[in-house]
Amino acid sequence: MGDAMRYYKYSLFIFVFAVSLGTSGMADEKPLILVAQKYASESEDRLLFQEEIITAAFDHAGYKIQYKYRPWKRCLIEVREGRHDAAYTAWHTKERSEIYGFSDTYLYVDTMLFKKKGKAVYYNGDLQTLKPYLIGVSMGWTISPEFDSADYLQKTFVSEPIQLIKMLYSERIDIMALSVALNQALIKNYPEYKGGIVPLPPPLKRNTTHVIFSKKISGYESRIEAFNEGLKKIIENGTLRKIEEKYQYTSGLLQK
């Protein structure tokens, strides 16, 4: 009877231990939740391009990813509060770097000013020359430190970038500030504006794009490290080049 009881207790221990391992494994397999804004007016390919880079990088460390979509300001708030693991499509700023954990750059994006073709606008690279003009900007976006802090400029904010193009075309604004990539994606979706909007060089800034992680969620440092290592791998093994060829976009990482 004693042996039988010992065998029963041993079997029960093994069973409980196996269940606990299984539960732990299931927890490890829980996908990371990444959030961004999906603009109704944006070419979906542009966002899918970024998601495929991120998924491929994380895949090397065995992470599964689930993407969810929110207004951008809400993305930043919810990640800061620890309600989601991370946000993507995020440009680097000093303020953000103090709040979030930043990955390495996975995409370079040039930001420029644009005007309606034929409209007389003078800009020589000095923001002071823009004082007479009404400038459209997407809400919650950072353009460049100098531009963002230039309180002497006349700025109007919109929730959807396509509104900027429509306002520019109808001359309700004089200039818009937007990334070159997003402008191209919007024109691709709205070809009626093709050729009617031209850039005002020089670029305001070359922005770096990152996955930003919530510091409120434990283990965020290891997730950043896993993503960064995975990103290096997909550059080295040719995966990133294949993704660029598939979507006909460039990350800027292969030209460094």
C-alpha positions in Angstrom: 0.0 0.0 0.0 2.9 2.4 0.8 4.5 1.7 -2.5 1.2 2.3 -4.3 0.7 5.6 -2.5 4.2 6.7 -3.3 3.6 5.8 -7.0 0.3 7.7 -7.0 2.0 10.8 -5.5 4.9 10.6 -7.9 2.5 10.2 -10.9 0.4 13.2 -9.6 3.6 15.3 -9.3 4.6 14.4 -12.9 1.2 15.3 -14.2 1.1 18.7 -12.4 4.6 19.5 -13.6 3.7 18.6 -17.2 0.6 20.7 -17.0 2.5 23.7 -15.6 5.1 23.4 -18.4 2.3 23.3 -21.0 0.7 26.4 -19.5 4.0 28.2 -19.5 4.6 27.2 -23.1 1.2 28.5 -24.1 1.9 31.8 -22.3 5.2 32.1 -24.3 3.3 31.5 -27.5 0.9 34.4 -26.8 1.4 36.8 -29.8 2.8 40.3 -29.3 0.2 43.0 -30.0 1.5 45.8 -32.2 -0.6 48.8 -33.1 -0.5 51.5 -35.7 -2.9 53.7 -37.6 -4.3 52.4 -40.8 -5.2 55.4 -42.9 -8.3 54.9 -44.9 -6.7 56.9 -47.7 -3.3 55.3 -47.6 -2.2 52.6 -50.0 -2.5 49.4 -48.0 0.7 48.1 -49.6 2.8 50.6 -47.7 1.6 49.4 -44.3 1.8 45.7 -45.4 5.4 46.3 -46.5 6.3 47.5 -42.9 4.4 44.6 -41.3 6.2 42.0 -43.4 9.6 43.4 -42.4 8.6 43.4 -38.7 7.0 39.9 -38.9 10.1 38.5 -40.6 12.5 40.0 -38.1 10.5 38.7 -35.1 10.1 35.3 -36.7 13.8 34.6 -36.2 13.2 34.7 -32.4 10.0 32.6 -32.6 7.7 35.5 -31.8 4.2 35.6 -33.2 2.7 39.0 -34.0 -0.8 40.3 -34.1 -1.5 43.7 -35.6 -4.2 46.0 -34.5 -5.2 49.5 -35.8 -6.0 52.6 -33.8 -5.8 56.4 -34.4 -2.1 57.3 -34.0 -2.4 59.4 -30.8 -4.4 56.5 -29.2 -1.6 54.1 -30.2 1.0 56.1 -28.4 -1.2 56.5 -25.3 -2.1 52.8 -25.1 1.5 51.6 -25.6 2.7 54.1 -23.0 0.2 52.7 -20.5 1.1 49.1 -21.2 -2.1 48.1 -22.8 -0.3 46.8 -25.9 3.3 45.5 -26.4 4.4 48.0 -29.0 3.6 50.4 -31.8 5.2 50.6 -35.2 5.6 53.2 -38.0 7.0 55.4 -35.2 9.6 58.1 -36.0 12.3 58.9 -33.5 12.1 61.9 -31.3 13.9 62.8 -28.0 10.6 63.0 -26.1 9.5 59.6 -27.3 12.8 58.0 -26.5 12.3 58.9 -22.9 8.9 57.2 -22.8 9.3 54.1 -25.0 11.9 51.4 -25.7 13.1 51.9 -29.3 14.1 49.2 -31.8 16.8 49.8 -34.4 15.7 51.6 -37.5 13.8 49.4 -39.9 12.8 52.1 -42.4 14.1 55.5 -43.5 11.6 58.1 -44.6 12.3 61.6 -46.0 9.9 64.3 -45.0 9.3 67.3 -47.3 7.1 70.2 -48.0 4.8 70.1 -51.0 2.9 72.7 -52.9 0.3 72.8 -55.7 2.0 72.9 -59.1 2.2 76.4 -60.5 1.6 78.1 -57.1 4.1 80.7 -56.2 5.8 79.7 -52.9 9.2 80.8 -51.8 11.3 78.4 -49.7 15.1 78.3 -49.5 15.5 75.8 -46.6 15.0 78.5 -43.9 11.7 77.9 -42.1 11.5 81.6 -41.5 10.6 82.1 -45.2 7.4 80.0 -44.6 5.8 82.6 -42.3 3.4 83.9 -44.9 2.0 80.5 -45.7 -0.7 78.2 -44.2 0.9 74.8 -43.8 -1.1 71.5 -43.4 0.1 68.8 -41.1 -1.2 65.4 -40.1 -2.4 65.3 -36.4 0.0 63.6 -34.0 2.8 63.5 -36.5 6.4 64.7 -35.8 8.0 66.3 -38.8 11.4 67.6 -37.6 12.4 69.1 -34.2 12.8 72.6 -35.8 9.5 72.4 -37.7 7.6 71.0 -34.7 8.8 73.7 -32.4 8.4 76.6 -34.9 5.4 78.3 -33.2 5.8 81.3 -35.5 4.5 79.2 -38.5 0.8 79.0 -39.4 -0.1 75.3 -39.1 -3.5 73.6 -39.5 -3.9 69.9 -38.5 -6.0 67.2 -40.1 -6.8 63.6 -39.1 -6.3 62.0 -42.5 -3.3 62.7 -44.8 -5.5 62.7 -47.9 -7.2 65.8 -46.6 -3.9 67.6 -47.0 -3.7 66.8 -50.7 -7.3 67.8 -51.2 -6.9 71.0 -49.3 -3.7 71.8 -51.2 -5.3 71.1 -54.5 -8.3 73.4 -53.6 -5.9 76.0 -52.3 -7.3 76.0 -48.7 -3.7 75.5 -47.6 -0.5 76.8 -49.3 1.9 74.0 -48.3 1.7 70.5 -46.8 4.3 68.7 -44.7 4.3 64.9 -45.5 6.7 62.0 -45.9 7.7 61.4 -49.5 6.7 57.7 -49.2 3.2 58.5 -48.0 2.7 61.2 -50.6 3.6 58.6 -53.3 1.2 56.0 -51.8 -1.6 58.5 -51.7 -1.1 59.6 -55.3 -1.1 55.9 -56.2 -4.5 55.6 -54.6 -5.8 58.9 -56.0 -4.3 59.2 -59.5 -6.4 62.3 -60.2 -3.9 64.3 -58.2 -0.8 62.9 -60.1 1.4 65.7 -61.5 -0.5 68.4 -59.6 1.6 68.4 -56.5 5.3 69.1 -56.4 8.0 68.9 -53.7 9.7 72.0 -52.2 13.4 71.0 -51.6 15.4 70.6 -49.6 13.9 67.8 -47.4 12.9 68.8 -43.8 14.4 65.7 -42.4 15.3 62.1 -43.0 13.3 60.3 -40.3 14.1 56.9 -38.9 11.2 54.5 -38.4 11.0 52.1 -35.4 9.0 49.7 -33.4 8.5 51.4 -30.0 7.9 49.1 -27.0 6.0 49.7 -23.8 8.3 50.0 -20.8 5.3 49.0 -18.6 5.5 45.5 -19.9 8.2 43.3 -18.4 10.7 41.8 -20.8 10.5 44.6 -23.3 14.3 44.8 -23.5 14.6 41.2 -24.6 12.0 41.8 -27.3 13.9 44.8 -28.6 17.0 42.7 -28.7 15.2 39.9 -30.5 13.8 42.3 -33.1 17.2 43.9 -33.7 18.9 40.6 -34.2 16.2 39.4 -36.5 16.4 42.5 -38.5 20.2 41.9 -39.0 19.4 38.4 -40.1 16.9 39.3 -42.8 19.3 41.9 -44.2 22.1 39.3 -44.3 20.1 36.4 -45.7 18.3 38.4 -48.5 14.8 38.3 -47.0 14.6 42.1 -46.8 15.6 42.4 -50.4 12.8 40.0 -51.4 10.3 42.0 -49.4 11.4 45.2 -51.1 11.1 43.6 -54.5 7.6 42.3 -53.7 6.2 45.6 -52.7 8.4 47.9 -54.9 9.4 50.0 -51.9 12.8 50.6 -50.3 13.6 50.5 -46.6 16.8 52.4 -47.1 18.7 49.8 -45.1 20.3 48.1 -48.1 21.7 51.3 -49.4 23.7 52.2 -46.2 
